């Protein structure tokens, strides 16, 4: 069995708030579609891109 983690798990912008994963790009919570299909070269939201922690 394999486990694949989202790039979000390694991003410097990630934080947990109110028991949900949030970040600078998605302060209200990271949408599942973004979390599961995160592309390191693509802008996440609001001009913010992935930055490895």
Secondary structure, 3 states (H helix, E strand, C coil): CCCCCCHHHHECCEEEECCEEEECCCCCCCCHHHHHCCCCCCEEECCEECCEC
